[in-house]
Amino acid sequence: MESWLLALCTLLAMSTGRLRTSGAGANNVTSWYRGCYNYTNLAPSKQMFQTSKLIEPAICAKYCLQESFDLTVLLSETDCFCINESKTFWTLSNYHSAHSNDNLLNSNSSRTGNFTSRDKFSFSTGCISRCNGFVCLSYGDKEGKMAVYQAVGPYIRNLSLTLIADQVQTNEPFMLEVCGYLAGPAESANSAGTLIAVNLSYALVKIHWDRVNYSSQNVTVISNGFFSYSPVWNYTEPGKYLITVLADNQISREEKNISVVVLDPAPTALEVKLIQMTEQIPSCIPFDVDEMDPLEKVFKGVAYSFEAFVAMGIDLNFYWYFSDDNSTHSSTNLQNCSEFQQMDCLLDTVSHTFQHEGIHQVTVNVSNRYDWIQKTIYVAVVKESLSSLTFQPRRGYHVAVGENLTLELELFTTIRQLLVFDITFETGMTHRHTLSDHSPAV
């Protein structure tokens, strides 16, 4: 069991030598592993992470970075803590105090015979090296030596998952977007010499789609540490699934889960609407209607388009009914729709001309082998009317020369937005006024 405890550590100055902040070589990249150092005189001071098993330096580094520390220190294979470099003086362990560890690790000379550079590092510093294949990481020895790492390193810091689908349906492919990034550049591991043969330019992403099925892919990590992977999957049975994604770059691993509800592609969320331009909408309804109910307005004898749309579904059948003349219309959408035909598969459009005034119903039923859904809208049908035009001066028929004349007009119409008045007062003097739903009364 892991627990955060108070560590008993106070680091004392044994030398004025400071940790290097850049790695050896021309790349000038800060080394993730900073070296092996001595410590003495323990006293309560810093927060520590302890486990009963081998701890990963990446886990300690990630925690320290989240807590705004510069460094993470591994006292042993099971104990680590965080500290800020600006408040600490260090000394290199053993007899290498005059050399930085970055230079020491990248030196080609060997004083230890047949040891490799990895072996020489562990031997010469006094810290413990634990290797798994080509991955070798250093730990303190519990007896005065500690392994120091930057809090920022080439480990996987974050992983995010996004479903690229509004609805996930059985037997329909969907995309899962996996994005992640490293806390620091991959070069910071190699520049320290601790992971010479390890390739951190890719991350292995493994996705468990359910308890049985999984897929995996080596994903390239670009120079800024970002990587992404967008696999496509489909489920054959409805239900709730937990997708687990694991990303591994050999020195760290991150896990993320996302739940997805998979539905049979029955038609859902049916919408029916009338498609019309402003001039095709009657300006008034000349008979009583229930103003509480949504109502579309159309002209008698004019062809209108109606559109029905569902949020999801496959192999859909659309059935239309118009109550004014009891006419029907049916259609079947495209089968086996491609990704670029999804809108066409969920949509149906019909044209209808109403021949009778009054309130009429338009009913649409959408069905497939899984289920059906139905919706009705109401339409008020009126004639295009213009009649009973009268006008008179507002102040009578006696007007003085130079006095403004105001006329009051009255008429009955259902096409107000289409009307234009031309009023001639005398030869060569004509006033034009356009009526619309927003124009002032005249």
NORNORKA-V77751 format. One record per helix or strand of 2 or more residues. SS is the DSSP state (H for helix, E for strand). FROM is the first residue (numbers start at 1). LEN is the number of residues. If there is no record, write none. Layout:
# NORNORKA-V77751
ss;from;len
SS;FROM;LEN
SS;FROM;LEN
This chain:
# NORNORKA-V77751
ss;from;len
E;3;6
E;33;6
E;44;7
H;57;10
E;71;4
E;79;5
H;85;3
H;101;5
H;117;9
E;128;5
E;135;5
E;145;6
E;156;9
E;168;2
E;174;9
H;187;4
E;202;7
E;214;7
E;226;8
E;239;10
E;253;11
E;271;5
H;278;3
E;296;4
E;303;7
E;317;6
E;327;6
H;339;7
E;347;7
E;358;10
E;372;11
E;386;8
E;407;7
H;416;3
E;420;7
E;429;6
